[in-house]
């Protein structure tokens, strides 16, 4: 197994996920787009949102390891200029809908990733999610909202397994 096997499996799962697609259609009137990789010189524009990028981050191999760690990056992006305003005791509160929507979108993608049946793919046998780190970018590129998940996987090795796969 290699990091590309992981990227392919999760790309396909996210592409086929009905909850993600329905959420995107309901909130942004179009299905999500998936990119394997990121072109930081020409990132997707507002017409290509909602977008999901899957990228390899790192992998560790070696004879002394009992398991192989892999890390996949998942960038979730939306474009949302909308806001709501309410007043509480003469205080005006403005809420940008992108804040809530990027978290809902990210959580749907996380749920999809957690629910992938890795046992159905013999190349992913013994793979499990170890940790998910999440960062948000809701200021610098407004009205683009981003969430970045760094998902660490562990593949347990057994006698006879190749630790350099």
Order of alpha helices (4+ residues) and beta strands (2+ residues): alpha-alpha-beta-beta-beta-beta-beta-alpha-beta-beta
